[in-house]
């Protein structure tokens, strides 16, 4: 049975799913309806504006981001070790289920990497005047790739107006076991490059 996590909660993945070797990190979100001004807006409701959210995995060595090759995103879909793979970009967030997925082969991640941070940023957020306050139903879930069973899910319930990026959570290794931390921290970083500076 899947564990529903609250912000700041941690779960031991190795204990929750015996023999766990590979996980699918699924991320989802919907664009919130934006209310139009004036009489027509109040009569006919708002419109949903397409928001292009991009999920990425930042692989850390001793808690630090030391090489741009350790960033897995829509422009670099697979890490050089082939242990972290981005399954492709979703431009709108429309539809049910996961909008983007990142597959992590935990059993083969080199010992040098101790943390894999999962982040989401809004593409061209500043120029498009978009932020996470315009997004609803955002979540991150971890699935055992061997049987497609959901291990845990963290739904973001806080409001994030003005935030253009989000640190959803991190998968980290401690004492030979893999764990997950539900972070849910919004940031005003304008893009992915600025976001990675937080981990330098």
Secondary structure by P-SEA (a helix, b strand, c coil): cbbbbccccccccccccccccbbbbccccccccccccccccccbbbbbbbbbbbbbbbbbcccccccccccccccccccccccbbbcccccccccccccbbbbbccccccccccbbbbbbbcccccccccccccccccbbbbbcccccccccccccccccccccccccbbbbccccbbbbbbcccccccccccccccccc
